[in-house]
């Protein structure tokens, strides 16, 4: 009499002779785990321009400042901000220093970067840029401009651009 018929196992679970009932068996939990970080791919697919606003500051204006139209996360949403960029064109003989900032619903404001964009007076026009990257902003929180110094013959206009993902909660 011949031996039992041998079949080729179908897949890893068949090879290990583990029964599956529509889900991964718990026997493999410690051995087989997901090791692919999908966050960068998810961000690339879902990131969009959320908003862009401007504010004009007069000479010697300092402090945390709201935009003309405040950038506030609405109730029922949170934002993953991939890039919050502040930019401004600084005229010859003017100077400015600013930081991206955030204000919580309780009124506490703070800088989102360790250092500010710092400009020195020169004889030519130039563009100032600084960005805060990869952070969450919750409902009721507001993105601000932290003006450290603004010395201008007339005014300096700072534009804040927010790129990220709006997530319903």
C-alpha positions in Angstrom: 0.0 0.0 0.0 1.3 3.4 -0.9 1.8 6.3 1.6 -0.5 9.3 2.1 -1.0 11.8 -0.7 1.2 14.8 -0.1 -0.1 18.3 -1.0 1.9 21.4 -1.5 1.0 24.0 1.3 -0.8 27.1 0.1 0.9 30.1 1.5 2.7 30.7 4.8 -0.2 29.6 7.0 -0.6 26.3 5.1 3.2 25.7 5.4 3.1 26.2 9.1 -0.1 24.2 9.4 -2.0 26.9 11.2 -5.7 27.2 10.9 -7.1 30.5 9.7 -10.6 31.8 10.3 -10.6 35.0 8.4 -7.9 36.7 10.5 -4.3 36.4 11.3 -3.6 33.6 13.8 -2.3 34.8 17.2 0.5 32.3 17.1 2.3 34.6 14.6 1.8 37.9 16.5 5.3 37.9 18.0 7.0 36.7 14.8 5.3 38.4 11.9 4.6 42.1 12.3 4.1 45.0 10.0 7.4 46.8 9.5 6.5 49.2 6.7 5.9 52.8 7.8 3.0 54.0 5.6 2.8 57.5 7.1 5.0 59.1 4.3 2.9 57.5 1.6 -0.4 58.5 3.3 0.9 62.1 3.7 2.0 62.3 0.1 -1.4 61.1 -1.1 -3.6 63.2 1.2 -1.7 66.5 1.7 -3.2 69.6 0.2 -3.0 73.4 0.6 -5.2 74.2 3.6 -5.0 78.0 3.5 -2.9 81.0 2.9 -3.3 84.3 4.7 -1.4 87.6 5.1 -0.9 90.2 7.8 0.7 93.6 7.5 2.8 94.9 10.4 3.7 98.5 11.0 7.2 99.6 12.1 8.3 98.3 15.5 5.3 96.0 15.8 6.2 92.9 17.9 4.4 90.0 19.6 2.1 87.1 18.6 -0.2 88.4 15.9 -3.4 86.9 14.3 -3.9 87.1 10.5 -6.4 89.5 9.0 -8.6 86.4 8.6 -7.6 84.2 11.5 -6.4 80.6 10.7 -8.3 78.6 13.3 -9.1 74.9 13.2 -12.9 74.5 13.1 -14.7 72.3 15.7 -15.0 68.7 14.7 -11.6 68.7 12.8 -7.9 68.4 13.5 -5.1 69.2 11.1 -1.9 67.4 10.5 0.3 70.3 9.3 3.1 69.0 7.1 4.5 72.5 6.5 3.5 75.9 7.9 5.6 78.5 6.1 6.0 82.2 6.8 7.3 84.4 4.0 7.8 88.1 3.4 9.5 90.4 1.0 11.7 92.8 2.9 12.6 96.0 1.2 16.0 97.6 1.0 17.0 99.2 4.3 14.2 97.4 6.2 14.6 94.3 8.5 12.4 91.8 10.2 12.5 88.8 12.4 9.6 86.4 12.9 8.5 82.8 13.9 5.6 80.5 13.2 3.4 80.3 16.3 0.3 78.6 17.7 -2.3 79.8 20.2 -4.3 77.3 22.2 -8.0 77.7 23.0 -7.1 78.8 26.5 -5.1 81.8 25.1 -1.5 80.4 25.6 0.7 81.3 22.6 4.0 79.8 21.8 6.6 79.5 19.0 6.6 76.4 16.8 10.4 76.6 16.0 13.5 76.9 18.2 14.8 79.9 16.3 13.4 82.8 14.4 14.0 84.0 10.9 16.5 86.8 11.5 17.2 89.5 8.9 19.7 92.2 8.7 19.5 95.6 7.0 20.9 95.5 3.5 20.7 97.6 0.4 18.6 95.2 -1.6 15.2 93.6 -1.5 15.0 90.0 -0.2 12.6 87.2 0.7 12.5 85.9 4.3 11.3 82.3 4.9 10.9 80.1 7.9 8.8 76.9 8.4 7.4 74.6 11.1 7.0 71.0 10.0 5.0 67.9 10.9 2.8 68.8 13.9 -0.9 68.4 14.9 -3.3 71.3 15.4 -6.5 70.6 17.3 -10.0 72.2 17.2 -10.0 75.9 18.3 -6.2 76.3 18.0 -5.0 79.2 15.9 -1.9 79.6 13.8 -0.1 82.9 14.4 2.9 85.0 13.4 5.4 85.7 16.1 6.9 89.0 15.2 10.2 89.4 17.0 11.2 92.6 15.2 9.8 94.6 12.3 11.7 97.7 11.3 10.4 99.2 8.0 10.0 102.5 6.4 6.3 101.7 6.0 5.1 98.2 6.6 6.1 94.5 6.2 3.6 92.0 4.9 4.0 88.4 6.1 2.2 85.6 4.4 1.5 82.3 6.2 0.9 79.2 4.0 -0.5 75.9 5.6 0.0 72.6 3.8 -1.3 69.5 5.4 -4.3 67.2 6.0 -7.7 68.1 7.4 -8.9 65.1 9.5 -12.5 64.9 10.8 -12.7 63.8 14.4 
